[in-house]
Amino acid sequence: MKKVYPSAEAALDGVLFDGMTIASGGFGLCGIPELLIAAIRKAGTKDLTVASNNAGVDGFGLGILLESRQVKKMISSYVGENAEFMRQYLSGELELEFNPQGTLAERMRAGGAGIPGFYTRTGVGTVIAEGKEHKDFDGKTYILERSIVADLSIVKAWKADPSGNLVFRKTARNFNPPAATCGKICVVEVEEIVPLGALDPDAIHLPGIYVHRIVQGQHEKRIEQRTVRKKESV
């Protein structure tokens, strides 16, 4: 089965629909599938539920889907860098399901592993635990968290071969692997596609069995916050 597509728009053709759930990789502005996000905006798909560690920033990443009002609900851990997100949430225009960061990662991983839910102590006694099943194990209270199974996963990798075997670069190997596994369809954007057999099997971070479509493209690679020390006078 051919997995390589000529563009992000082509790679998403036939898989987008209103009201769908999307799992998006990335952490801050590191390793985000910016080409696929831009293609979703161009497609105009609306009423989206998006599971992602963060909501991008104003004008970039998932922030552009918030600006176009295509997102109905965010399932996230950190949303502090996006003024439009804050405005929509405080005005009641956007639903938000907060997750501790490790819980969100495990919800995605569990979904990809076929595990419907798991118990964790994280969030017990806080608003995170409200409405969730509580159960005691060995004298300690845990809450039940349901796994995430998305209609579509969009992720960013460094290299891929035509079979979809992926290599992530440095900290871009964050939420991308668990996000990739929990989608019914996984579409990946990469910087480089190498010939089959060129990747060392021991260096592959995610096997191609999880990947359905691949697109190669150029990426902006923004730095979220740059802090430099003032030059000392001589």
C-alpha positions in Angstrom: 0.0 0.0 0.0 1.4 3.4 -1.0 1.8 5.6 2.0 3.6 8.7 0.6 1.4 11.6 -0.6 2.5 14.7 -2.5 1.0 17.3 -0.1 -0.6 17.7 3.3 -3.9 18.3 1.6 -3.7 15.1 -0.4 -2.6 13.1 2.7 -5.8 14.3 4.5 -8.1 13.8 1.6 -11.1 11.6 2.6 -10.3 11.4 6.3 -11.6 14.7 7.6 -15.2 15.2 8.8 -17.0 17.7 11.0 -17.2 16.7 14.7 -14.2 14.4 14.6 -11.6 13.9 17.3 -8.0 14.6 16.4 -4.9 13.6 18.4 -2.0 16.0 17.7 1.6 15.5 18.6 4.1 18.1 19.7 5.1 19.9 22.8 4.9 23.7 22.8 6.2 24.6 19.4 8.5 21.6 19.2 7.6 18.7 16.9 4.2 20.0 16.0 2.5 18.9 12.7 2.3 22.4 11.3 1.7 21.4 7.7 -1.2 19.1 8.5 -2.7 21.7 10.9 -2.6 24.3 8.1 -4.3 21.8 5.7 -7.1 21.2 8.2 -7.7 24.9 8.5 -7.8 25.2 4.7 -10.3 22.3 4.5 -12.6 24.1 6.9 -13.4 21.0 9.0 -15.3 22.2 12.1 -16.6 21.2 15.6 -13.3 19.5 16.2 -12.2 17.9 19.5 -8.4 18.1 19.7 -6.3 16.2 22.1 -2.9 17.8 22.4 -0.5 18.7 25.2 -1.0 22.4 24.4 -3.0 24.6 22.1 -0.2 26.3 20.1 0.2 30.0 20.2 -1.6 32.9 18.5 -1.1 32.6 14.8 0.8 29.3 14.8 0.2 25.6 15.4 -3.2 24.7 16.7 -3.7 28.4 17.4 -4.7 28.9 13.8 -7.6 26.4 14.2 -8.7 28.3 17.2 -8.6 31.6 15.3 -10.8 30.1 12.6 -13.2 28.7 15.2 -12.8 25.2 14.0 -12.1 23.7 17.4 -15.1 22.9 19.7 -13.1 21.3 22.6 -9.5 21.0 23.7 -8.1 18.0 25.7 -4.9 19.5 27.0 -2.3 20.0 29.8 -1.0 23.4 29.2 -2.6 26.3 27.3 -0.9 29.3 28.8 0.7 30.8 25.6 -2.5 31.5 23.6 -4.5 34.6 24.2 -7.3 33.6 21.7 -7.7 30.3 23.5 -8.0 32.2 26.8 -10.6 34.5 25.4 -12.7 31.7 23.9 -12.5 29.6 27.1 -13.4 32.5 29.5 -16.3 33.5 27.2 -17.7 30.0 27.1 -17.1 29.5 23.4 -14.6 26.7 23.9 -14.8 23.5 26.0 -11.7 22.5 27.9 -10.8 19.1 29.5 -7.7 19.6 31.6 -5.3 16.6 32.1 -2.2 16.3 34.1 0.6 15.9 31.5 1.5 12.3 32.3 -2.1 11.3 32.4 -2.7 12.7 28.9 0.3 10.9 27.6 -0.9 7.7 29.2 -4.4 8.1 27.9 -3.0 8.3 24.3 -0.7 5.4 24.9 -3.4 3.3 26.4 -5.7 4.0 23.5 -3.0 2.9 21.1 -2.5 -0.3 23.1 -6.2 -1.2 23.2 -6.5 -0.5 26.9 -9.9 1.1 27.6 -8.8 2.8 30.9 -6.4 2.8 33.8 -6.3 3.9 37.4 -3.9 6.6 38.6 -3.4 8.5 41.9 -2.7 11.7 39.9 -5.5 14.2 40.4 -7.1 12.6 43.4 -8.6 15.2 45.7 -8.6 17.9 42.9 -11.1 19.1 40.3 -9.4 16.6 37.9 -11.1 13.8 39.9 -14.6 15.2 39.8 -17.1 12.8 38.2 -14.6 10.0 37.9 -14.7 6.6 39.4 -12.7 6.2 42.6 -11.2 2.9 43.8 -8.9 1.9 46.6 -5.9 -0.3 46.0 -3.6 -1.3 49.0 -5.1 1.5 51.1 -4.6 4.3 48.5 -7.2 6.0 46.4 -7.0 6.0 42.6 -9.2 7.5 39.9 -10.2 5.9 36.6 -9.0 7.6 33.5 -10.4 6.6 30.1 -8.1 6.1 27.2 -8.2 8.3 24.1 -9.0 6.8 20.7 -9.0 9.5 18.0 -10.5 9.4 14.6 -7.2 10.9 13.3 -3.7 11.3 14.5 -1.5 14.1 13.1 2.2 13.9 14.0 5.6 15.3 13.1 8.7 13.1 12.6 12.2 13.7 11.4 12.7 10.8 9.0 10.5 8.1 7.5 10.9 5.3 5.0 8.2 4.4 2.5 6.7 1.8 4.9 6.2 4.5 7.5 8.9 3.6 10.0 9.7 6.8 11.9 12.6 8.5 13.6 12.0 11.5 15.8 14.7 14.1 16.4 15.6 15.0 20.0 12.8 16.6 22.0 10.4 16.3 19.1 10.1 12.7 20.4 7.6 13.9 23.0 3.8 13.4 22.5 4.3 12.3 18.9 4.7 8.5 19.5 1.6 8.1 21.8 -0.5 10.5 19.7 0.4 8.5 16.5 -0.7 5.2 18.0 -4.1 6.2 19.3 -5.6 7.3 16.0 -7.7 5.1 13.8 -5.8 6.8 10.9 -2.3 8.2 11.4 -1.0 10.9 9.1 2.7 11.9 9.5 4.6 14.9 8.2 8.4 14.4 7.9 11.5 16.4 7.0 13.1 13.6 5.0 11.9 10.3 3.4 14.8 7.8 3.0 14.8 4.6 0.9 13.4 1.4 2.4 16.2 -0.3 4.4 18.1 2.9 5.0 17.0 3.2 8.7 18.8 1.1 11.3 16.0 -1.1 12.8 17.4 -0.4 16.3 17.0 3.4 15.6 13.4 3.3 14.6 11.2 5.0 17.2 7.8 4.0 15.8 7.2 1.1 13.5 5.3 1.7 10.2 2.4 -0.5 11.2 0.9 2.6 13.0 1.4 4.9 10.1 -1.1 5.2 7.2 0.0 8.3 5.3 3.2 10.3 5.0 3.9 13.8 3.5 7.3 15.5 3.2 7.7 19.2 3.6 9.6 22.2 4.9 9.0 23.4 8.5 9.3 26.7 10.2 10.8 25.4 13.5 9.9 28.4 15.7 11.4 28.9 19.2 8.6 29.5 21.7 10.5 31.7 24.1 14.0 32.9 23.6 15.9 34.2 26.7 19.4 35.5 26.4 21.8 36.9 29.0 22.8 40.5 28.7 26.4 41.0 27.5 28.6 41.8 30.3 30.6 45.0 30.0 34.4 44.6 29.7 
